[in-house]
């Protein structure tokens, strides 16, 4: 059953373009009425919009219970929690940067080597990004848009 819309979600209109084994495939378009959204900038909804349309698979628990799926070419509303966008941004940008800065600061205190601190910073930054890719891959459903309104 779709979730109910509230102020804690960023919503986008999408068109059903197909089906997959666990749900539907939708095409999300940038809002024509908002120039910031069309550029992929602004309120943070850039995760749900791009300059061109893009396709996204949405899993529907109702598809396993035999409930009818929205027909192809129908308009649906997808949403993503604002809190999950904020958390994802902090994890992707803030955590590796903070870890890199802390390790580089420790490295500069421990050694007088000129290249140790920058080397440690970029090494930890890269390791953090790769590590987050695997950690977030296991929790990907938490950061996926959900269907909230279907015909």
Phi and psi in degrees as a GROMACS rama.xvg file:
@    title "Ramachandran Plot"
@    xaxis  label "Phi"
@    yaxis  label "Psi"
@TYPE xy
-62.7261  151.101  UNK-2
-75.9669  158.956  UNK-3
-87.1176  145.982  UNK-4
-76.1706  143.852  UNK-5
-152.413  -177.579  UNK-6
-73.8034  -8.90213  UNK-7
-88.2285  5.00121  UNK-8
-119.344  148.273  UNK-9
-101.857  122.756  UNK-10
-108.042  150.133  UNK-11
-140.683  147.219  UNK-12
-85.0754  142.713  UNK-13
-143.096  162.476  UNK-14
-118.154  132.892  UNK-15
-71.9374  124.441  UNK-16
-115.41  -7.56423  UNK-17
175.99  -170.741  UNK-18
-130.773  155.586  UNK-19
-132.224  175.914  UNK-20
-61.1945  -22.225  UNK-21
-113.709  3.3495  UNK-22
171.128  -135.603  UNK-23
-123.323  161.796  UNK-24
-113.904  124.637  UNK-25
-117.205  156.204  UNK-26
-112.481  117.654  UNK-27
-98.6916  131.624  UNK-28
-112.383  152.757  UNK-29
-68.4505  145.649  UNK-30
-66.4825  126.475  UNK-31
-71.7854  -25.3982  UNK-32
-84.1552  -9.43048  UNK-33
-121.714  112.438  UNK-34
-68.5188  -34.0994  UNK-35
-63.88  -42.3249  UNK-36
-67.0114  -39.5547  UNK-37
-62.053  -29.6487  UNK-38
-85.4686  -8.02873  UNK-39
78.262  23.6317  UNK-40
-121.213  172.898  UNK-41
114.614  -121.418  UNK-42
-78.5692  -0.0594231  UNK-43
101.698  -2.61958  UNK-44
-78.1113  6.26999  UNK-45
-58.933  -22.5629  UNK-46
-68.3211  -25.3033  UNK-47
-103.314  3.34588  UNK-48
-140.844  153.112  UNK-49
-144.743  164.297  UNK-50
-58.9358  -33.4392  UNK-51
-114.375  164.214  UNK-52
-65.0431  148.042  UNK-53
-140.181  152.128  UNK-54
-100.164  146.802  UNK-55
-143.676  133.652  UNK-56
-88.8665  130.153  UNK-57
-119.947  121.426  UNK-58
-78.6789  136.304  UNK-59
-122.289  115.689  UNK-60
-61.9248  -25.2658  UNK-61
-68.6028  -22.5658  UNK-62
-67.3206  -25.8576  UNK-63
-80.3866  -19.1417  UNK-64
-93.1116  2.68454  UNK-65
87.1435  4.91168  UNK-66
-70.1483  146.38  UNK-67
-66.7816  142.168  UNK-68
-87.2665  154.263  UNK-69
-60.7169  141.387  UNK-70
-69.3194  156.054  UNK-71
-61.4705  143.358  UNK-72
73.9483  8.77331  UNK-73
-87.9164  153.48  UNK-74
-88.9348  132.636  UNK-75
-129.891  165.398  UNK-76
-114.009  128.081  UNK-77
-113.482  152.094  UNK-78
-144.492  157.011  UNK-79
-134.864  139.601  UNK-80
-67.1895  135.961  UNK-81
-60.6397  -38.7542  UNK-82
-63.4332  -36.7563  UNK-83
-71.4868  -31.5381  UNK-84
-67.0196  -42.699  UNK-85
-64.236  -43.869  UNK-86
-64.6366  -43.1989  UNK-87
-62.9957  -41.1857  UNK-88
-62.4313  -44.322  UNK-89
-63.3801  -41.0873  UNK-90
-67.3341  -43.0556  UNK-91
-75.6212  -42.3129  UNK-92
-97.2492  -46.8255  UNK-93
-76.3713  -47.2112  UNK-94
-62.2539  -51.6126  UNK-95
-62.2688  -37.6517  UNK-96
-65.1703  -45.7125  UNK-97
-63.2669  -44.0603  UNK-98
-61.8557  -42.5102  UNK-99
-62.7263  -42.3465  UNK-100
-65.4862  -42.0762  UNK-101
-64.9317  -46.7694  UNK-102
-66.1927  -39.0562  UNK-103
-64.7617  -38.606  UNK-104
-65.0593  -42.3318  UNK-105
-63.8923  -42.3009  UNK-106
-62.6966  -36.8196  UNK-107
-72.683  -28.4518  UNK-108
-75.6899  -39.1444  UNK-109
-73.6542  -36.236  UNK-110
-131.554  152.69  UNK-111
-92.5398  3.27645  UNK-112
-62.2162  133.623  UNK-113
-66.5319  -37.9588  UNK-114
-96.9877  -2.74348  UNK-115
-65.5606  -49.4067  UNK-116
-62.4674  -48.8708  UNK-117
-63.7195  -37.2399  UNK-118
-63.8968  -44.2937  UNK-119
-63.4416  -42.1248  UNK-120
-58.1614  -53.9675  UNK-121
-70.4083  -32.0756  UNK-122
-64.764  -46.2259  UNK-123
-67.6579  -37.3749  UNK-124
-60.3495  -47.2711  UNK-125
-66.83  -44.8326  UNK-126
-62.144  -38.9566  UNK-127
-64.1491  -40.5385  UNK-128
-66.8369  -43.1356  UNK-129
-65.5718  -43.1583  UNK-130
-60.9914  -42.3408  UNK-131
-64.6963  -33.7119  UNK-132
-59.0249  -43.9524  UNK-133
-74.7257  -39.6618  UNK-134
-66.8509  -45.2638  UNK-135
-72.7474  -25.5807  UNK-136
-61.8382  -31.9632  UNK-137
-77.8663  -20.2341  UNK-138
-113.873  25.6272  UNK-139
-59.6985  -32.6393  UNK-140
-62.0851  -29.5828  UNK-141
-65.8151  -28.018  UNK-142
-105.871  16.5627  UNK-143
-98.3545  144.349  UNK-144
-63.3252  151.633  UNK-145
-121.066  152.574  UNK-146
-77.6762  126.155  UNK-147
-117.576  -17.105  UNK-148
-149.584  126.676  UNK-149
-137.636  154.015  UNK-150
